[in-house]
Protein backbone atom coordinates (compact mmCIF):
# COMPACT_ATOMS: atom_id res chain seq x y z
CA UNK A 1 0.00 0.00 0.00
CA UNK A 2 1.44 3.40 -1.04
CA UNK A 3 1.91 5.85 1.86
CA UNK A 4 0.11 9.15 1.59
CA UNK A 5 2.72 11.15 3.49
CA UNK A 6 5.74 10.63 1.22
CA UNK A 7 8.52 12.84 2.67
CA UNK A 8 10.30 13.06 -0.68
CA UNK A 9 7.49 15.23 -2.05
CA UNK A 10 7.79 17.80 0.70
CA UNK A 11 9.64 21.06 -0.12
CA UNK A 12 13.13 21.42 1.31
CA UNK A 13 13.07 23.99 4.11
CA UNK A 14 15.12 27.14 3.50
CA UNK A 15 17.78 27.91 6.14
CA UNK A 16 17.05 30.89 8.30
CA UNK A 17 19.10 34.00 7.49
CA UNK A 18 21.41 35.26 10.25
CA UNK A 19 20.26 38.26 12.20
CA UNK A 20 21.61 41.73 11.48
CA UNK A 21 23.79 41.56 14.59
CA UNK A 22 25.34 38.23 13.54
CA UNK A 23 25.96 39.48 9.96
CA UNK A 24 27.66 42.61 11.29
CA UNK A 25 29.88 40.52 13.59
CA UNK A 26 30.91 38.19 10.73
CA UNK A 27 31.68 41.16 8.47
CA UNK A 28 33.79 42.83 11.16
CA UNK A 29 35.71 39.63 11.90
CA UNK A 30 36.50 38.92 8.25
CA UNK A 31 37.55 42.45 7.31
CA UNK A 32 39.37 43.67 10.41
CA UNK A 33 42.86 43.00 8.96
CA UNK A 34 42.21 44.18 5.43
CA UNK A 35 43.98 47.30 4.17
CA UNK A 36 43.08 49.35 1.14
CA UNK A 37 45.52 48.78 -1.68
CA UNK A 38 45.63 49.19 -5.42
CA UNK A 39 47.96 47.31 -7.71
CA UNK A 40 49.84 48.83 -10.58
CA UNK A 41 47.87 49.34 -13.77
CA UNK A 42 48.88 47.68 -17.03
CA UNK A 43 50.27 50.96 -18.32
CA UNK A 44 52.32 51.48 -15.16
CA UNK A 45 53.71 47.93 -15.33
CA UNK A 46 54.64 48.37 -18.99
CA UNK A 47 56.32 51.71 -18.32
CA UNK A 48 58.26 50.29 -15.36
CA UNK A 49 59.37 47.30 -17.47
CA UNK A 50 60.64 49.60 -20.22
CA UNK A 51 62.40 51.89 -17.75
CA UNK A 52 64.12 48.92 -16.12
CA UNK A 53 65.24 47.46 -19.45
CA UNK A 54 66.47 50.69 -21.01
CA UNK A 55 67.69 52.17 -17.74
CA UNK A 56 70.20 49.37 -17.16
CA UNK A 57 71.43 49.72 -20.74
CA UNK A 58 71.69 53.52 -20.64
CA UNK A 59 73.50 53.56 -17.30
CA UNK A 60 76.26 51.16 -18.33
CA UNK A 61 76.57 52.70 -21.80
CA UNK A 62 77.14 56.10 -20.19
CA UNK A 63 79.64 54.78 -17.65
CA UNK A 64 81.74 52.99 -20.29
CA UNK A 65 81.44 55.56 -23.08
CA UNK A 66 85.12 56.56 -22.81
CA UNK A 67 86.63 53.09 -23.34
CA UNK A 68 89.04 52.56 -26.20
CA UNK A 69 87.26 50.81 -29.06
CA UNK A 70 87.65 50.19 -32.77
CA UNK A 71 86.48 53.31 -34.60
CA UNK A 72 82.75 53.34 -35.19
CA UNK A 73 81.85 50.29 -33.13
CA UNK A 74 80.33 52.26 -30.24
CA UNK A 75 78.15 54.31 -32.58
CA UNK A 76 77.09 51.20 -34.49
CA UNK A 77 76.29 49.40 -31.24
CA UNK A 78 74.07 52.27 -30.12
CA UNK A 79 72.24 52.27 -33.44
CA UNK A 80 71.72 48.53 -33.26
CA UNK A 81 70.53 48.82 -29.68
CA UNK A 82 67.95 51.39 -30.76
CA UNK A 83 66.54 48.96 -33.32
CA UNK A 84 66.48 46.07 -30.88
CA UNK A 85 64.90 48.38 -28.29
CA UNK A 86 61.90 48.71 -30.59
CA UNK A 87 61.76 44.92 -30.83
CA UNK A 88 61.87 44.61 -27.02
CA UNK A 89 59.09 47.18 -26.58
CA UNK A 90 56.96 45.33 -29.14
CA UNK A 91 57.49 42.01 -27.35
CA UNK A 92 56.52 43.56 -24.01
CA UNK A 93 53.40 45.08 -25.56
CA UNK A 94 52.23 41.92 -27.28
CA UNK A 95 53.35 39.44 -24.64
CA UNK A 96 52.42 41.30 -21.45
CA UNK A 97 50.52 44.56 -21.88
CA UNK A 98 47.64 43.06 -23.87
CA UNK A 99 45.08 41.12 -21.79
CA UNK A 100 45.48 37.32 -21.54
CA UNK A 101 43.62 35.69 -24.39
CA UNK A 102 44.29 38.66 -26.69
CA UNK A 103 48.07 38.34 -26.95
CA UNK A 104 48.17 36.56 -30.27
CA UNK A 105 48.26 32.83 -30.83
CA UNK A 106 50.55 30.65 -28.77
CA UNK A 107 52.25 29.50 -31.97
CA UNK A 108 53.19 33.05 -32.95
CA UNK A 109 54.56 33.87 -29.51
CA UNK A 110 56.50 30.61 -29.35
CA UNK A 111 57.99 31.36 -32.76
CA UNK A 112 59.11 34.78 -31.51
CA UNK A 113 60.68 33.24 -28.40
CA UNK A 114 62.70 30.84 -30.57
CA UNK A 115 63.47 32.91 -33.70
CA UNK A 116 64.42 36.26 -32.15
CA UNK A 117 67.40 34.85 -30.20
CA UNK A 118 68.67 33.31 -33.44
CA UNK A 119 68.29 36.64 -35.23
CA UNK A 120 70.14 38.33 -32.38
CA UNK A 121 73.07 35.94 -32.80
CA UNK A 122 73.07 36.63 -36.53
CA UNK A 123 73.08 40.37 -35.79
CA UNK A 124 76.02 39.95 -33.42
CA UNK A 125 77.97 37.95 -36.01
CA UNK A 126 77.17 40.35 -38.84
CA UNK A 127 78.08 43.49 -36.89
CA UNK A 128 81.44 42.18 -35.63
CA UNK A 129 84.27 44.26 -37.14
CA UNK A 130 86.81 41.41 -36.98
CA UNK A 131 87.16 37.66 -36.44
CA UNK A 132 90.01 35.57 -35.12
CA UNK A 133 90.39 31.80 -35.39
CA UNK A 134 88.30 29.78 -32.96
CA UNK A 135 91.46 28.26 -31.51
CA UNK A 136 92.84 31.69 -30.65
CA UNK A 137 89.49 32.74 -29.15
CA UNK A 138 89.10 29.62 -27.00
CA UNK A 139 92.49 29.74 -25.27
CA UNK A 140 94.28 31.82 -22.68
CA UNK A 141 93.30 35.37 -21.83
CA UNK A 142 90.77 35.56 -24.66
CA UNK A 143 88.79 32.62 -23.27
CA UNK A 144 88.98 33.97 -19.70
CA UNK A 145 87.73 37.35 -20.85
CA UNK A 146 84.87 35.70 -22.74
CA UNK A 147 83.76 33.80 -19.65
CA UNK A 148 83.91 36.88 -17.44
CA UNK A 149 82.12 39.04 -19.99
CA UNK A 150 79.40 36.43 -20.45
CA UNK A 151 78.91 36.22 -16.69
CA UNK A 152 78.44 39.98 -16.40
CA UNK A 153 76.02 40.01 -19.32
CA UNK A 154 73.93 37.25 -17.73
CA UNK A 155 73.92 39.18 -14.47
CA UNK A 156 72.33 42.16 -16.21
CA UNK A 157 69.90 39.81 -17.97
CA UNK A 158 68.91 38.35 -14.60
CA UNK A 159 68.25 41.80 -13.16
CA UNK A 160 65.95 42.76 -16.04
CA UNK A 161 64.21 39.38 -16.33
CA UNK A 162 63.64 39.07 -12.60
CA UNK A 163 62.40 42.63 -12.29
CA UNK A 164 59.91 42.28 -15.15
CA UNK A 165 58.66 38.94 -13.82
CA UNK A 166 58.00 40.50 -10.42
CA UNK A 167 56.25 43.49 -11.98
CA UNK A 168 53.83 41.18 -13.83
CA UNK A 169 53.54 38.56 -11.11
CA UNK A 170 50.23 36.66 -11.12
CA UNK A 171 48.85 38.30 -14.27
CA UNK A 172 48.65 35.40 -16.75
CA UNK A 173 46.29 32.52 -15.92
CA UNK A 174 46.38 31.05 -19.44
CA UNK A 175 49.97 30.69 -20.74
CA UNK A 176 52.35 31.77 -17.94
CA UNK A 177 55.25 29.68 -19.24
CA UNK A 178 55.10 31.14 -22.73
CA UNK A 179 54.72 34.67 -21.41
CA UNK A 180 57.66 34.03 -19.10
CA UNK A 181 59.75 32.96 -22.10
CA UNK A 182 59.05 36.32 -23.72
CA UNK A 183 60.06 38.06 -20.48
CA UNK A 184 63.29 36.06 -20.46
CA UNK A 185 63.80 37.01 -24.10
CA UNK A 186 63.49 40.70 -23.23
CA UNK A 187 65.86 40.31 -20.28
CA UNK A 188 68.38 38.40 -22.39
CA UNK A 189 68.27 41.06 -25.10
CA UNK A 190 68.70 43.81 -22.53
CA UNK A 191 71.71 42.07 -21.00
CA UNK A 192 73.24 41.23 -24.37
CA UNK A 193 72.85 44.76 -25.70
CA UNK A 194 74.15 46.25 -22.45
CA UNK A 195 77.33 44.19 -22.37
CA UNK A 196 77.68 44.55 -26.14
CA UNK A 197 77.83 48.33 -25.86
CA UNK A 198 79.97 48.47 -22.71
CA UNK A 199 82.52 45.80 -23.70
CA UNK A 200 85.50 47.02 -25.73
CA UNK A 201 85.99 43.60 -27.35
CA UNK A 202 83.76 43.37 -30.43
CA UNK A 203 85.49 40.37 -32.02
CA UNK A 204 83.02 37.98 -33.67
CA UNK A 205 83.42 34.83 -31.57
CA UNK A 206 83.48 36.86 -28.38
CA UNK A 207 80.35 38.81 -29.34
CA UNK A 208 78.38 35.69 -30.25
CA UNK A 209 79.36 33.59 -27.23
CA UNK A 210 79.66 36.23 -24.51
CA UNK A 211 77.04 38.76 -25.64
CA UNK A 212 74.52 36.69 -27.59
CA UNK A 213 74.04 33.21 -26.13
CA UNK A 214 72.51 34.58 -22.93
CA UNK A 215 69.35 35.41 -24.87
CA UNK A 216 68.68 31.73 -25.51
CA UNK A 217 69.47 30.83 -21.91
CA UNK A 218 67.11 33.43 -20.47
CA UNK A 219 64.25 32.55 -22.79
CA UNK A 220 64.44 29.04 -21.30
CA UNK A 221 64.79 30.46 -17.79
CA UNK A 222 61.76 32.69 -18.33
CA UNK A 223 59.66 29.71 -19.41
CA UNK A 224 60.39 27.89 -16.13
CA UNK A 225 60.12 30.94 -13.89
CA UNK A 226 56.98 32.25 -15.61
CA UNK A 227 55.02 29.10 -14.77
CA UNK A 228 55.61 29.84 -11.09
CA UNK A 229 55.52 33.62 -10.93
CA UNK A 230 53.06 34.68 -13.64
CA UNK A 231 50.30 32.20 -12.86
CA UNK A 232 47.73 33.56 -10.35
C-alpha positions in Angstrom: 0.0 0.0 0.0 1.4 3.4 -1.0 1.9 5.8 1.9 0.1 9.2 1.6 2.7 11.1 3.5 5.7 10.6 1.2 8.5 12.8 2.7 10.3 13.1 -0.7 7.5 15.2 -2.0 7.8 17.8 0.7 9.6 21.1 -0.1 13.1 21.4 1.3 13.1 24.0 4.1 15.1 27.1 3.5 17.8 27.9 6.1 17.1 30.9 8.3 19.1 34.0 7.5 21.4 35.3 10.2 20.3 38.3 12.2 21.6 41.7 11.5 23.8 41.6 14.6 25.3 38.2 13.5 26.0 39.5 10.0 27.7 42.6 11.3 29.9 40.5 13.6 30.9 38.2 10.7 31.7 41.2 8.5 33.8 42.8 11.2 35.7 39.6 11.9 36.5 38.9 8.2 37.6 42.5 7.3 39.4 43.7 10.4 42.9 43.0 9.0 42.2 44.2 5.4 44.0 47.3 4.2 43.1 49.3 1.1 45.5 48.8 -1.7 45.6 49.2 -5.4 48.0 47.3 -7.7 49.8 48.8 -10.6 47.9 49.3 -13.8 48.9 47.7 -17.0 50.3 51.0 -18.3 52.3 51.5 -15.2 53.7 47.9 -15.3 54.6 48.4 -19.0 56.3 51.7 -18.3 58.3 50.3 -15.4 59.4 47.3 -17.5 60.6 49.6 -20.2 62.4 51.9 -17.7 64.1 48.9 -16.1 65.2 47.5 -19.5 66.5 50.7 -21.0 67.7 52.2 -17.7 70.2 49.4 -17.2 71.4 49.7 -20.7 71.7 53.5 -20.6 73.5 53.6 -17.3 76.3 51.2 -18.3 76.6 52.7 -21.8 77.1 56.1 -20.2 79.6 54.8 -17.6 81.7 53.0 -20.3 81.4 55.6 -23.1 85.1 56.6 -22.8 86.6 53.1 -23.3 89.0 52.6 -26.2 87.3 50.8 -29.1 87.6 50.2 -32.8 86.5 53.3 -34.6 82.7 53.3 -35.2 81.8 50.3 -33.1 80.3 52.3 -30.2 78.1 54.3 -32.6 77.1 51.2 -34.5 76.3 49.4 -31.2 74.1 52.3 -30.1 72.2 52.3 -33.4 71.7 48.5 -33.3 70.5 48.8 -29.7 67.9 51.4 -30.8 66.5 49.0 -33.3 66.5 46.1 -30.9 64.9 48.4 -28.3 61.9 48.7 -30.6 61.8 44.9 -30.8 61.9 44.6 -27.0 59.1 47.2 -26.6 57.0 45.3 -29.1 57.5 42.0 -27.3 56.5 43.6 -24.0 53.4 45.1 -25.6 52.2 41.9 -27.3 53.4 39.4 -24.6 52.4 41.3 -21.5 50.5 44.6 -21.9 47.6 43.1 -23.9 45.1 41.1 -21.8 45.5 37.3 -21.5 43.6 35.7 -24.4 44.3 38.7 -26.7 48.1 38.3 -26.9 48.2 36.6 -30.3 48.3 32.8 -30.8 50.6 30.6 -28.8 52.3 29.5 -32.0 53.2 33.1 -32.9 54.6 33.9 -29.5 56.5 30.6 -29.4 58.0 31.4 -32.8 59.1 34.8 -31.5 60.7 33.2 -28.4 62.7 30.8 -30.6 63.5 32.9 -33.7 64.4 36.3 -32.1 67.4 34.9 -30.2 68.7 33.3 -33.4 68.3 36.6 -35.2 70.1 38.3 -32.4 73.1 35.9 -32.8 73.1 36.6 -36.5 73.1 40.4 -35.8 76.0 39.9 -33.4 78.0 38.0 -36.0 77.2 40.3 -38.8 78.1 43.5 -36.9 81.4 42.2 -35.6 84.3 44.3 -37.1 86.8 41.4 -37.0 87.2 37.7 -36.4 90.0 35.6 -35.1 90.4 31.8 -35.4 88.3 29.8 -33.0 91.5 28.3 -31.5 92.8 31.7 -30.6 89.5 32.7 -29.1 89.1 29.6 -27.0 92.5 29.7 -25.3 94.3 31.8 -22.7 93.3 35.4 -21.8 90.8 35.6 -24.7 88.8 32.6 -23.3 89.0 34.0 -19.7 87.7 37.3 -20.8 84.9 35.7 -22.7 83.8 33.8 -19.6 83.9 36.9 -17.4 82.1 39.0 -20.0 79.4 36.4 -20.5 78.9 36.2 -16.7 78.4 40.0 -16.4 76.0 40.0 -19.3 73.9 37.3 -17.7 73.9 39.2 -14.5 72.3 42.2 -16.2 69.9 39.8 -18.0 68.9 38.3 -14.6 68.2 41.8 -13.2 65.9 42.8 -16.0 64.2 39.4 -16.3 63.6 39.1 -12.6 62.4 42.6 -12.3 59.9 42.3 -15.2 58.7 38.9 -13.8 58.0 40.5 -10.4 56.2 43.5 -12.0 53.8 41.2 -13.8 53.5 38.6 -11.1 50.2 36.7 -11.1 48.8 38.3 -14.3 48.7 35.4 -16.7 46.3 32.5 -15.9 46.4 31.0 -19.4 50.0 30.7 -20.7 52.3 31.8 -17.9 55.2 29.7 -19.2 55.1 31.1 -22.7 54.7 34.7 -21.4 57.7 34.0 -19.1 59.7 33.0 -22.1 59.1 36.3 -23.7 60.1 38.1 -20.5 63.3 36.1 -20.5 63.8 37.0 -24.1 63.5 40.7 -23.2 65.9 40.3 -20.3 68.4 38.4 -22.4 68.3 41.1 -25.1 68.7 43.8 -22.5 71.7 42.1 -21.0 73.2 41.2 -24.4 72.8 44.8 -25.7 74.2 46.2 -22.4 77.3 44.2 -22.4 77.7 44.6 -26.1 77.8 48.3 -25.9 80.0 48.5 -22.7 82.5 45.8 -23.7 85.5 47.0 -25.7 86.0 43.6 -27.4 83.8 43.4 -30.4 85.5 40.4 -32.0 83.0 38.0 -33.7 83.4 34.8 -31.6 83.5 36.9 -28.4 80.4 38.8 -29.3 78.4 35.7 -30.2 79.4 33.6 -27.2 79.7 36.2 -24.5 77.0 38.8 -25.6 74.5 36.7 -27.6 74.0 33.2 -26.1 72.5 34.6 -22.9 69.3 35.4 -24.9 68.7 31.7 -25.5 69.5 30.8 -21.9 67.1 33.4 -20.5 64.2 32.5 -22.8 64.4 29.0 -21.3 64.8 30.5 -17.8 61.8 32.7 -18.3 59.7 29.7 -19.4 60.4 27.9 -16.1 60.1 30.9 -13.9 57.0 32.3 -15.6 55.0 29.1 -14.8 55.6 29.8 -11.1 55.5 33.6 -10.9 53.1 34.7 -13.6 50.3 32.2 -12.9 47.7 33.6 -10.3 
